[in-house]
Amino acid sequence: MTTRDMSGAEPMQVLTLTDGTKPKRKENTPANRIKELQAKRDITDKEKKELRRLKSEEMCELLGRGC
């Protein structure tokens, strides 16, 4: 075998193949929204009401009651 001079070689191209789907995003669940609101420092009155509502709905589900 002989060694070849690489000075005249063409640059290598890289091709990445994907299946065409986008990466999955987190599901927009009430539990995720509760965590998001709790992580915020300054929440508006509207967000406070939403947080209370989401917490009460979650508690109803945990207790097995329909509120």
PQR file of N, CA, C, O and H, with PARSE charges and radii, in Angstrom:
ATOM      1  N   MET A   1       0.838  -1.175   0.000 -0.4000 1.5000
ATOM      2  CA  MET A   1       0.000   0.000   0.000 -0.0000 2.0000
ATOM      3  C   MET A   1       0.884   1.240   0.000  0.5500 1.7000
ATOM      4  O   MET A   1       1.947   1.275   0.620 -0.5500 1.4000
ATOM      5  N   THR A   2       0.427   2.219  -0.690 -0.4000 1.5000
ATOM      6  CA  THR A   2       1.179   3.462  -0.730 -0.0000 2.0000
ATOM      7  C   THR A   2       0.390   4.540   0.004  0.5500 1.7000
ATOM      8  O   THR A   2      -0.838   4.496   0.068 -0.5500 1.4000
ATOM      9  H   THR A   2      -0.436   2.191  -1.194  0.4000 1.0000
ATOM     10  N   THR A   3       1.104   5.486   0.544 -0.4000 1.5000
ATOM     11  CA  THR A   3       0.427   6.601   1.208 -0.0000 2.0000
ATOM     12  C   THR A   3       0.180   7.677   0.175  0.5500 1.7000
ATOM     13  O   THR A   3       0.990   7.894  -0.726 -0.5500 1.4000
ATOM     14  H   THR A   3       2.102   5.521   0.492  0.4000 1.0000
ATOM     15  N   ARG A   4      -0.933   8.337   0.315 -0.4000 1.5000
ATOM     16  CA  ARG A   4      -1.293   9.368  -0.644 -0.0000 2.0000
ATOM     17  C   ARG A   4      -1.054  10.733  -0.017  0.5500 1.7000
ATOM     18  O   ARG A   4      -1.143  10.893   1.200 -0.5500 1.4000
ATOM     19  H   ARG A   4      -1.591   8.161   1.047  0.4000 1.0000
ATOM     20  N   ASP A   5      -0.759  11.688  -0.838 -0.4000 1.5000
ATOM     21  CA  ASP A   5      -0.581  13.053  -0.382 -0.0000 2.0000
ATOM     22  C   ASP A   5      -1.981  13.657  -0.211  0.5500 1.7000
ATOM     23  O   ASP A   5      -2.741  13.743  -1.175 -0.5500 1.4000
ATOM     24  H   ASP A   5      -0.688  11.557  -1.827  0.4000 1.0000
ATOM     25  N   MET A   6      -2.325  14.079   1.027 -0.4000 1.5000
ATOM     26  CA  MET A   6      -3.666  14.579   1.321 -0.0000 2.0000
ATOM     27  C   MET A   6      -3.821  16.067   1.019  0.5500 1.7000
ATOM     28  O   MET A   6      -4.898  16.621   1.239 -0.5500 1.4000
ATOM     29  H   MET A   6      -1.708  14.009   1.811  0.4000 1.0000
ATOM     30  N   SER A   7      -2.786  16.724   0.524 -0.4000 1.5000
ATOM     31  CA  SER A   7      -2.873  18.155   0.268 -0.0000 2.0000
ATOM     32  C   SER A   7      -3.862  18.467  -0.851  0.5500 1.7000
ATOM     33  O   SER A   7      -4.414  19.568  -0.863 -0.5500 1.4000
ATOM     34  H   SER A   7      -1.911  16.274   0.344  0.4000 1.0000
ATOM     35  N   GLY A   8      -4.105  17.585  -1.762 -0.4000 1.5000
ATOM     36  CA  GLY A   8      -5.023  17.837  -2.870 -0.0000 2.0000
ATOM     37  C   GLY A   8      -6.383  17.207  -2.654  0.5500 1.7000
ATOM     38  O   GLY A   8      -7.206  17.197  -3.570 -0.5500 1.4000
ATOM     39  H   GLY A   8      -3.657  16.691  -1.753  0.4000 1.0000
ATOM     40  N   ALA A   9      -6.640  16.682  -1.468 -0.4000 1.5000
ATOM     41  CA  ALA A   9      -7.913  16.005  -1.192 -0.0000 2.0000
ATOM     42  C   ALA A   9      -9.041  17.024  -1.057  0.5500 1.7000
ATOM     43  O   ALA A   9      -8.826  18.162  -0.639 -0.5500 1.4000
ATOM     44  H   ALA A   9      -5.971  16.691  -0.725  0.4000 1.0000
ATOM     45  N   GLU A  10     -10.214  16.604  -1.409 -0.4000 1.5000
ATOM     46  CA  GLU A  10     -11.390  17.454  -1.283 -0.0000 2.0000
ATOM     47  C   GLU A  10     -11.853  17.471   0.171  0.5500 1.7000
ATOM     48  O   GLU A  10     -11.664  16.490   0.890 -0.5500 1.4000
ATOM     49  H   GLU A  10     -10.390  15.680  -1.748  0.4000 1.0000
ATOM     50  N   PRO A  11     -12.459  18.580   0.613 -0.5600 1.5000
ATOM     51  CA  PRO A  11     -12.964  18.612   1.995  0.2800 2.0000
ATOM     52  C   PRO A  11     -14.107  17.620   2.170  0.5500 1.7000
ATOM     53  O   PRO A  11     -14.892  17.386   1.251 -0.5500 1.4000
ATOM     54  N   MET A  12     -14.186  17.050   3.348 -0.4000 1.5000
ATOM     55  CA  MET A  12     -15.211  16.060   3.637 -0.0000 2.0000
ATOM     56  C   MET A  12     -16.500  16.775   4.032  0.5500 1.7000
ATOM     57  O   MET A  12     -16.471  17.764   4.765 -0.5500 1.4000
ATOM     58  H   MET A  12     -13.548  17.240   4.094  0.4000 1.0000
ATOM     59  N   GLN A  13     -17.616  16.274   3.548 -0.4000 1.5000
ATOM     60  CA  GLN A  13     -18.911  16.831   3.911 -0.0000 2.0000
ATOM     61  C   GLN A  13     -19.625  15.853   4.818  0.5500 1.7000
ATOM     62  O   GLN A  13     -19.550  14.640   4.625 -0.5500 1.4000
ATOM     63  H   GLN A  13     -17.639  15.470   2.953  0.4000 1.0000
ATOM     64  N   VAL A  14     -20.330  16.398   5.823 -0.4000 1.5000
ATOM     65  CA  VAL A  14     -21.067  15.569   6.764 -0.0000 2.0000
ATOM     66  C   VAL A  14     -22.545  15.866   6.594  0.5500 1.7000
ATOM     67  O   VAL A  14     -22.954  17.026   6.543 -0.5500 1.4000
ATOM     68  H   VAL A  14     -20.391  17.384   5.980  0.4000 1.0000
ATOM     69  N   LEU A  15     -23.337  14.819   6.508 -0.4000 1.5000
ATOM     70  CA  LEU A  15     -24.770  14.945   6.336 -0.0000 2.0000
ATOM     71  C   LEU A  15     -25.454  14.249   7.504  0.5500 1.7000
ATOM     72  O   LEU A  15     -25.181  13.081   7.778 -0.5500 1.4000
ATOM     73  H   LEU A  15     -23.005  13.877   6.550  0.4000 1.0000
ATOM     74  N   THR A  16     -26.339  14.958   8.191 -0.4000 1.5000
ATOM     75  CA  THR A  16     -27.058  14.389   9.317 -0.0000 2.0000
ATOM     76  C   THR A  16     -28.485  14.109   8.890  0.5500 1.7000
ATOM     77  O   THR A  16     -29.176  14.994   8.385 -0.5500 1.4000
ATOM     78  H   THR A  16     -26.560  15.907   7.969  0.4000 1.0000
ATOM     79  N   LEU A  17     -28.923  12.878   9.091 -0.4000 1.5000
ATOM     80  CA  LEU A  17     -30.276  12.486   8.726 -0.0000 2.0000
ATOM     81  C   LEU A  17     -31.133  12.381   9.974  0.5500 1.7000
ATOM     82  O   LEU A  17     -30.697  11.843  10.992 -0.5500 1.4000
ATOM     83  H   LEU A  17     -28.361  12.159   9.501  0.4000 1.0000
ATOM     84  N   THR A  18     -32.352  12.896   9.894 -0.4000 1.5000
ATOM     85  CA  THR A  18     -33.306  12.771  10.988 -0.0000 2.0000
ATOM     86  C   THR A  18     -34.590  12.188  10.429  0.5500 1.7000
ATOM     87  O   THR A  18     -34.784  12.119   9.215 -0.5500 1.4000
ATOM     88  H   THR A  18     -32.706  13.333   9.067  0.4000 1.0000
ATOM     89  N   ASP A  19     -35.456  11.773  11.327 -0.4000 1.5000
ATOM     90  CA  ASP A  19     -36.712  11.195  10.875 -0.0000 2.0000
ATOM     91  C   ASP A  19     -37.780  12.244  10.577  0.5500 1.7000
ATOM     92  O   ASP A  19     -38.899  11.889  10.208 -0.5500 1.4000
ATOM     93  H   ASP A  19     -35.298  11.829  12.312  0.4000 1.0000
ATOM     94  N   GLY A  20     -37.459  13.514  10.729 -0.4000 1.5000
ATOM     95  CA  GLY A  20     -38.367  14.580  10.359 -0.0000 2.0000
ATOM     96  C   GLY A  20     -39.272  15.056  11.474  0.5500 1.7000
ATOM     97  O   GLY A  20     -40.054  15.987  11.281 -0.5500 1.4000
ATOM     98  H   GLY A  20     -36.550  13.802  11.029  0.4000 1.0000
ATOM     99  N   THR A  21     -39.180  14.434  12.637 -0.4000 1.5000
ATOM    100  CA  THR A  21     -40.018  14.890  13.742 -0.0000 2.0000
ATOM    101  C   THR A  21     -39.253  15.899  14.576  0.5500 1.7000
ATOM    102  O   THR A  21     -38.030  15.838  14.695 -0.5500 1.4000
ATOM    103  H   THR A  21     -38.544  13.677  12.793  0.4000 1.0000
ATOM    104  N   LYS A  22     -39.987  16.809  15.137 -0.4000 1.5000
ATOM    105  CA  LYS A  22     -39.377  17.805  16.004 -0.0000 2.0000
ATOM    106  C   LYS A  22     -39.183  17.186  17.386  0.5500 1.7000
ATOM    107  O   LYS A  22     -39.888  16.245  17.751 -0.5500 1.4000
ATOM    108  H   LYS A  22     -40.981  16.858  15.040  0.4000 1.0000
ATOM    109  N   PRO A  23     -38.233  17.711  18.150 -0.5600 1.5000
ATOM    110  CA  PRO A  23     -38.070  17.190  19.507  0.2800 2.0000
ATOM    111  C   PRO A  23     -39.338  17.413  20.320  0.5500 1.7000
ATOM    112  O   PRO A  23     -40.014  18.432  20.180 -0.5500 1.4000
ATOM    113  N   LYS A  24     -39.648  16.436  21.176 -0.4000 1.5000
ATOM    114  CA  LYS A  24     -40.874  16.531  21.959 -0.0000 2.0000
ATOM    115  C   LYS A  24     -40.756  17.636  22.992  0.5500 1.7000
ATOM    116  O   LYS A  24     -39.721  17.808  23.636 -0.5500 1.4000
ATOM    117  H   LYS A  24     -39.098  15.608  21.290  0.4000 1.0000
ATOM    118  N   ARG A  25     -41.826  18.368  23.130 -0.4000 1.5000
ATOM    119  CA  ARG A  25     -41.895  19.407  24.150 -0.0000 2.0000
ATOM    120  C   ARG A  25     -42.585  18.810  25.369  0.5500 1.7000
ATOM    121  O   ARG A  25     -43.265  17.788  25.281 -0.5500 1.4000
ATOM    122  H   ARG A  25     -42.667  18.229  22.606  0.4000 1.0000
ATOM    123  N   LYS A  26     -42.397  19.456  26.485 -0.4000 1.5000
ATOM    124  CA  LYS A  26     -43.081  19.008  27.688 -0.0000 2.0000
ATOM    125  C   LYS A  26     -44.580  19.144  27.481  0.5500 1.7000
ATOM    126  O   LYS A  26     -45.056  20.079  26.837 -0.5500 1.4000
ATOM    127  H   LYS A  26     -41.845  20.286  26.556  0.4000 1.0000
ATOM    128  N   GLU A  27     -45.304  18.201  28.037 -0.4000 1.5000
ATOM    129  CA  GLU A  27     -46.753  18.304  27.947 -0.0000 2.0000
ATOM    130  C   GLU A  27     -47.215  19.467  28.801  0.5500 1.7000
ATOM    131  O   GLU A  27     -46.644  19.750  29.855 -0.5500 1.4000
ATOM    132  H   GLU A  27     -44.918  17.441  28.560  0.4000 1.0000
ATOM    133  N   ASN A  28     -48.231  20.121  28.346 -0.4000 1.5000
ATOM    134  CA  ASN A  28     -48.776  21.267  29.058 -0.0000 2.0000
ATOM    135  C   ASN A  28     -49.818  20.766  30.063  0.5500 1.7000
ATOM    136  O   ASN A  28     -51.022  20.861  29.826 -0.5500 1.4000
ATOM    137  H   ASN A  28     -48.695  19.892  27.490  0.4000 1.0000
ATOM    138  N   THR A  29     -49.336  20.233  31.185 -0.4000 1.5000
ATOM    139  CA  THR A  29     -50.224  19.690  32.201 -0.0000 2.0000
ATOM    140  C   THR A  29     -50.432  20.702  33.317  0.5500 1.7000
ATOM    141  O   THR A  29     -49.622  21.613  33.490 -0.5500 1.4000
ATOM    142  H   THR A  29     -48.358  20.156  31.378  0.4000 1.0000
ATOM    143  N   PRO A  30     -51.506  20.550  34.069 -0.5600 1.5000
ATOM    144  CA  PRO A  30     -51.726  21.448  35.205  0.2800 2.0000
ATOM    145  C   PRO A  30     -50.577  21.409  36.218  0.5500 1.7000
ATOM    146  O   PRO A  30     -50.222  22.441  36.788 -0.5500 1.4000
ATOM    147  N   ALA A  31     -50.000  20.238  36.443 -0.4000 1.5000
ATOM    148  CA  ALA A  31     -48.891  20.128  37.395 -0.0000 2.0000
ATOM    149  C   ALA A  31     -47.687  20.945  36.926  0.5500 1.7000
ATOM    150  O   ALA A  31     -47.030  21.600  37.735 -0.5500 1.4000
ATOM    151  H   ALA A  31     -50.288  19.400  35.980  0.4000 1.0000
ATOM    152  N   ASN A  32     -47.397  20.910  35.628 -0.4000 1.5000
ATOM    153  CA  ASN A  32     -46.291  21.710  35.090 -0.0000 2.0000
ATOM    154  C   ASN A  32     -46.578  23.201  35.216  0.5500 1.7000
ATOM    155  O   ASN A  32     -45.675  23.991  35.496 -0.5500 1.4000
ATOM    156  H   ASN A  32     -47.931  20.378  34.971  0.4000 1.0000
ATOM    157  N   ARG A  33     -47.823  23.580  35.012 -0.4000 1.5000
ATOM    158  CA  ARG A  33     -48.197  24.992  35.130 -0.0000 2.0000
ATOM    159  C   ARG A  33     -48.082  25.456  36.582  0.5500 1.7000
ATOM    160  O   ARG A  33     -47.664  26.584  36.841 -0.5500 1.4000
ATOM    161  H   ARG A  33     -48.556  22.938  34.785  0.4000 1.0000
ATOM    162  N   ILE A  34     -48.452  24.587  37.533 -0.4000 1.5000
ATOM    163  CA  ILE A  34     -48.323  24.930  38.951 -0.0000 2.0000
ATOM    164  C   ILE A  34     -46.862  25.175  39.290  0.5500 1.7000
ATOM    165  O   ILE A  34     -46.536  26.160  39.953 -0.5500 1.4000
ATOM    166  H   ILE A  34     -48.792  23.670  37.323  0.4000 1.0000
ATOM    167  N   LYS A  35     -45.978  24.290  38.842 -0.4000 1.5000
ATOM    168  CA  LYS A  35     -44.548  24.444  39.095 -0.0000 2.0000
ATOM    169  C   LYS A  35     -44.021  25.734  38.478  0.5500 1.7000
ATOM    170  O   LYS A  35     -43.210  26.436  39.082 -0.5500 1.4000
ATOM    171  H   LYS A  35     -46.242  23.490  38.304  0.4000 1.0000
ATOM    172  N   GLU A  36     -44.482  26.036  37.283 -0.4000 1.5000
ATOM    173  CA  GLU A  36     -44.055  27.249  36.581 -0.0000 2.0000
ATOM    174  C   GLU A  36     -44.468  28.507  37.357  0.5500 1.7000
ATOM    175  O   GLU A  36     -43.676  29.435  37.523 -0.5500 1.4000
ATOM    176  H   GLU A  36     -45.141  25.466  36.792  0.4000 1.0000
ATOM    177  N   LEU A  37     -45.713  28.522  37.827 -0.4000 1.5000
ATOM    178  CA  LEU A  37     -46.206  29.686  38.568 -0.0000 2.0000
ATOM    179  C   LEU A  37     -45.506  29.823  39.921  0.5500 1.7000
ATOM    180  O   LEU A  37     -45.213  30.934  40.362 -0.5500 1.4000
ATOM    181  H   LEU A  37     -46.356  27.769  37.692  0.4000 1.0000
ATOM    182  N   GLN A  38     -45.240  28.691  40.578 -0.4000 1.5000
ATOM    183  CA  GLN A  38     -44.568  28.743  41.872 -0.0000 2.0000
ATOM    184  C   GLN A  38     -43.123  29.200  41.734  0.5500 1.7000
ATOM    185  O   GLN A  38     -42.569  29.784  42.665 -0.5500 1.4000
ATOM    186  H   GLN A  38     -45.478  27.788  40.219  0.4000 1.0000
ATOM    187  N   ALA A  39     -42.512  28.947  40.596 -0.4000 1.5000
ATOM    188  CA  ALA A  39     -41.127  29.341  40.377 -0.0000 2.0000
ATOM    189  C   ALA A  39     -40.993  30.842  40.130  0.5500 1.7000
ATOM    190  O   ALA A  39     -39.925  31.415  40.346 -0.5500 1.4000
ATOM    191  H   ALA A  39     -42.962  28.473  39.840  0.4000 1.0000
ATOM    192  N   LYS A  40     -42.068  31.473  39.680 -0.4000 1.5000
ATOM    193  CA  LYS A  40     -42.046  32.914  39.426 -0.0000 2.0000
ATOM    194  C   LYS A  40     -42.011  33.670  40.750  0.5500 1.7000
ATOM    195  O   LYS A  40     -42.590  33.233  41.745 -0.5500 1.4000
ATOM    196  H   LYS A  40     -42.935  31.007  39.504  0.4000 1.0000
ATOM    197  N   ARG A  41     -41.335  34.791  40.745 -0.4000 1.5000
ATOM    198  CA  ARG A  41     -41.277  35.607  41.966 -0.0000 2.0000
ATOM    199  C   ARG A  41     -42.484  36.527  42.068  0.5500 1.7000
ATOM    200  O   ARG A  41     -43.231  36.460  43.044 -0.5500 1.4000
ATOM    201  H   ARG A  41     -40.865  35.146  39.937  0.4000 1.0000
ATOM    202  N   ASP A  42     -42.678  37.364  41.098 -0.4000 1.5000
ATOM    203  CA  ASP A  42     -43.784  38.325  41.123 -0.0000 2.0000
ATOM    204  C   ASP A  42     -44.870  37.857  40.165  0.5500 1.7000
ATOM    205  O   ASP A  42     -44.727  37.949  38.946 -0.5500 1.4000
ATOM    206  H   ASP A  42     -42.071  37.419  40.306  0.4000 1.0000
ATOM    207  N   ILE A  43     -45.960  37.352  40.739 -0.4000 1.5000
ATOM    208  CA  ILE A  43     -47.057  36.926  39.879 -0.0000 2.0000
ATOM    209  C   ILE A  43     -48.218  37.907  40.032  0.5500 1.7000
ATOM    210  O   ILE A  43     -48.412  38.525  41.079 -0.5500 1.4000
ATOM    211  H   ILE A  43     -46.077  37.278  41.729  0.4000 1.0000
ATOM    212  N   THR A  44     -48.963  38.021  38.967 -0.4000 1.5000
ATOM    213  CA  THR A  44     -50.088  38.952  38.948 -0.0000 2.0000
ATOM    214  C   THR A  44     -51.279  38.349  39.696  0.5500 1.7000
ATOM    215  O   THR A  44     -51.277  37.168  40.043 -0.5500 1.4000
ATOM    216  H   THR A  44     -48.805  37.519  38.117  0.4000 1.0000
ATOM    217  N   ASP A  45     -52.274  39.163  39.932 -0.4000 1.5000
ATOM    218  CA  ASP A  45     -53.487  38.680  40.600 -0.0000 2.0000
ATOM    219  C   ASP A  45     -54.155  37.578  39.779  0.5500 1.7000
ATOM    220  O   ASP A  45     -54.677  36.608  40.328 -0.5500 1.4000
ATOM    221  H   ASP A  45     -52.277  40.123  39.650  0.4000 1.0000
ATOM    222  N   LYS A  46     -54.131  37.744  38.475 -0.4000 1.5000
ATOM    223  CA  LYS A  46     -54.726  36.746  37.584 -0.0000 2.0000
ATOM    224  C   LYS A  46     -53.993  35.410  37.726  0.5500 1.7000
ATOM    225  O   LYS A  46     -54.620  34.351  37.768 -0.5500 1.4000
ATOM    226  H   LYS A  46     -53.707  38.532  38.030  0.4000 1.0000
ATOM    227  N   GLU A  47     -52.659  35.471  37.801 -0.4000 1.5000
ATOM    228  CA  GLU A  47     -51.864  34.245  37.953 -0.0000 2.0000
ATOM    229  C   GLU A  47     -52.079  33.621  39.332  0.5500 1.7000
ATOM    230  O   GLU A  47     -52.073  32.397  39.463 -0.5500 1.4000
ATOM    231  H   GLU A  47     -52.150  36.331  37.767  0.4000 1.0000
ATOM    232  N   LYS A  48     -52.268  34.447  40.354 -0.4000 1.5000
ATOM    233  CA  LYS A  48     -52.558  33.928  41.696 -0.0000 2.0000
ATOM    234  C   LYS A  48     -53.866  33.153  41.706  0.5500 1.7000
ATOM    235  O   LYS A  48     -53.959  32.075  42.294 -0.5500 1.4000
ATOM    236  H   LYS A  48     -52.273  35.442  40.247  0.4000 1.0000
ATOM    237  N   LYS A  49     -54.878  33.717  41.046 -0.4000 1.5000
ATOM    238  CA  LYS A  49     -56.177  33.045  40.959 -0.0000 2.0000
ATOM    239  C   LYS A  49     -56.044  31.720  40.211  0.5500 1.7000
ATOM    240  O   LYS A  49     -56.621  30.707  40.607 -0.5500 1.4000
ATOM    241  H   LYS A  49     -54.803  34.593  40.569  0.4000 1.0000
ATOM    242  N   GLU A  50     -55.271  31.748  39.121 -0.4000 1.5000
ATOM    243  CA  GLU A  50     -55.059  30.527  38.339 -0.0000 2.0000
ATOM    244  C   GLU A  50     -54.352  29.471  39.184  0.5500 1.7000
ATOM    245  O   GLU A  50     -54.714  28.295  39.143 -0.5500 1.4000
ATOM    246  H   GLU A  50     -54.802  32.571  38.799  0.4000 1.0000
ATOM    247  N   LEU A  51     -53.353  29.887  39.944 -0.4000 1.5000
ATOM    248  CA  LEU A  51     -52.605  28.959  40.793 -0.0000 2.0000
ATOM    249  C   LEU A  51     -53.516  28.334  41.847  0.5500 1.7000
ATOM    250  O   LEU A  51     -53.471  27.124  42.066 -0.5500 1.4000
ATOM    251  H   LEU A  51     -53.059  30.843  39.977  0.4000 1.0000
ATOM    252  N   ARG A  52     -54.339  29.151  42.496 -0.4000 1.5000
ATOM    253  CA  ARG A  52     -55.282  28.621  43.492 -0.0000 2.0000
ATOM    254  C   ARG A  52     -56.250  27.625  42.856  0.5500 1.7000
ATOM    255  O   ARG A  52     -56.532  26.570  43.423 -0.5500 1.4000
ATOM    256  H   ARG A  52     -54.375  30.134  42.318  0.4000 1.0000
ATOM    257  N   ARG A  53     -56.755  27.975  41.674 -0.4000 1.5000
ATOM    258  CA  ARG A  53     -57.702  27.098  40.983 -0.0000 2.0000
ATOM    259  C   ARG A  53     -57.049  25.766  40.616  0.5500 1.7000
ATOM    260  O   ARG A  53     -57.638  24.704  40.814 -0.5500 1.4000
ATOM    261  H   ARG A  53     -56.526  28.833  41.214  0.4000 1.0000
ATOM    262  N   LEU A  54     -55.820  25.832  40.076 -0.4000 1.5000
ATOM    263  CA  LEU A  54     -55.122  24.610  39.682 -0.0000 2.0000
ATOM    264  C   LEU A  54     -54.831  23.722  40.883  0.5500 1.7000
ATOM    265  O   LEU A  54     -54.961  22.501  40.803 -0.5500 1.4000
ATOM    266  H   LEU A  54     -55.342  26.696  39.915  0.4000 1.0000
ATOM    267  N   LYS A  55     -54.436  24.334  41.999 -0.4000 1.5000
ATOM    268  CA  LYS A  55     -54.156  23.563  43.213 -0.0000 2.0000
ATOM    269  C   LYS A  55     -55.421  22.892  43.740  0.5500 1.7000
ATOM    270  O   LYS A  55     -55.387  21.735  44.158 -0.5500 1.4000
ATOM    271  H   LYS A  55     -54.330  25.326  42.064  0.4000 1.0000
ATOM    272  N   SER A  56     -56.529  23.615  43.721 -0.4000 1.5000
ATOM    273  CA  SER A  56     -57.775  23.031  44.222 -0.0000 2.0000
ATOM    274  C   SER A  56     -58.250  21.888  43.323  0.5500 1.7000
ATOM    275  O   SER A  56     -58.742  20.873  43.814 -0.5500 1.4000
ATOM    276  H   SER A  56     -56.557  24.555  43.382  0.4000 1.0000
ATOM    277  N   GLU A  57     -58.103  22.055  42.008 -0.4000 1.5000
ATOM    278  CA  GLU A  57     -58.483  20.981  41.079 -0.0000 2.0000
ATOM    279  C   GLU A  57     -57.607  19.752  41.281  0.5500 1.7000
ATOM    280  O   GLU A  57     -58.091  18.621  41.235 -0.5500 1.4000
ATOM    281  H   GLU A  57     -57.704  22.880  41.609  0.4000 1.0000
ATOM    282  N   GLU A  58     -56.316  19.979  41.505 -0.4000 1.5000
ATOM    283  CA  GLU A  58     -55.397  18.862  41.727 -0.0000 2.0000
ATOM    284  C   GLU A  58     -55.764  18.122  43.013  0.5500 1.7000
ATOM    285  O   GLU A  58     -55.734  16.892  43.055 -0.5500 1.4000
ATOM    286  H   GLU A  58     -55.923  20.898  41.543  0.4000 1.0000
ATOM    287  N   MET A  59     -56.109  18.870  44.057 -0.4000 1.5000
ATOM    288  CA  MET A  59     -56.490  18.254  45.327 -0.0000 2.0000
ATOM    289  C   MET A  59     -57.762  17.435  45.167  0.5500 1.7000
ATOM    290  O   MET A  59     -57.878  16.348  45.733 -0.5500 1.4000
ATOM    291  H   MET A  59     -56.133  19.869  44.023  0.4000 1.0000
ATOM    292  N   CYS A  60     -58.711  17.948  44.405 -0.4000 1.5000
ATOM    293  CA  CYS A  60     -59.951  17.211  44.166 -0.0000 2.0000
ATOM    294  C   CYS A  60     -59.666  15.888  43.448  0.5500 1.7000
ATOM    295  O   CYS A  60     -60.261  14.859  43.769 -0.5500 1.4000
ATOM    296  H   CYS A  60     -58.617  18.831  43.946  0.4000 1.0000
ATOM    297  N   GLU A  61     -58.757  15.925  42.483 -0.4000 1.5000
ATOM    298  CA  GLU A  61     -58.399  14.713  41.759 -0.0000 2.0000
ATOM    299  C   GLU A  61     -57.704  13.710  42.660  0.5500 1.7000
ATOM    300  O   GLU A  61     -57.955  12.508  42.570 -0.5500 1.4000
ATOM    301  H   GLU A  61     -58.274  16.760  42.223  0.4000 1.0000
ATOM    302  N   LEU A  62     -56.821  14.206  43.540 -0.4000 1.5000
ATOM    303  CA  LEU A  62     -56.114  13.315  44.451 -0.0000 2.0000
ATOM    304  C   LEU A  62     -57.059  12.647  45.437  0.5500 1.7000
ATOM    305  O   LEU A  62     -56.866  11.487  45.801 -0.5500 1.4000
ATOM    306  H   LEU A  62     -56.617  15.182  43.613  0.4000 1.0000
ATOM    307  N   LEU A  63     -58.070  13.373  45.866 -0.4000 1.5000
ATOM    308  CA  LEU A  63     -59.028  12.833  46.815 -0.0000 2.0000
ATOM    309  C   LEU A  63     -60.114  11.991  46.135  0.5500 1.7000
ATOM    310  O   LEU A  63     -60.884  11.303  46.804 -0.5500 1.4000
ATOM    311  H   LEU A  63     -58.227  14.316  45.571  0.4000 1.0000
ATOM    312  N   GLY A  64     -60.166  12.050  44.820 -0.4000 1.5000
ATOM    313  CA  GLY A  64     -61.132  11.262  44.076 -0.0000 2.0000
ATOM    314  C   GLY A  64     -62.525  11.857  44.071  0.5500 1.7000
ATOM    315  O   GLY A  64     -63.512  11.154  43.850 -0.5500 1.4000
ATOM    316  H   GLY A  64     -59.539  12.609  44.276  0.4000 1.0000
ATOM    317  N   ARG A  65     -62.599  13.126  44.312 -0.4000 1.5000
ATOM    318  CA  ARG A  65     -63.889  13.806  44.313 -0.0000 2.0000
ATOM    319  C   ARG A  65     -64.022  14.675  43.077  0.5500 1.7000
ATOM    320  O   ARG A  65     -63.027  15.176  42.553 -0.5500 1.4000
ATOM    321  H   ARG A  65     -61.797  13.696  44.492  0.4000 1.0000
ATOM    322  N   GLY A  66     -65.216  14.848  42.622 -0.4000 1.5000
ATOM    323  CA  GLY A  66     -65.467  15.776  41.521 -0.0000 2.0000
ATOM    324  C   GLY A  66     -65.894  17.116  42.099  0.5500 1.7000
ATOM    325  O   GLY A  66     -66.952  17.206  42.723 -0.5500 1.4000
ATOM    326  H   GLY A  66     -66.024  14.441  43.047  0.4000 1.0000
ATOM    327  N   CYS A  67     -65.129  18.113  41.914 -0.4000 1.5000
ATOM    328  CA  CYS A  67     -65.448  19.419  42.525 -0.0000 2.0000
ATOM    329  C   CYS A  67     -66.270  20.278  41.601  0.5500 1.7000
ATOM    330  O   CYS A  67     -66.624  21.402  41.955 -0.5500 1.4000
ATOM    331  H   CYS A  67     -64.270  18.040  41.407  0.4000 1.0000
TER
END
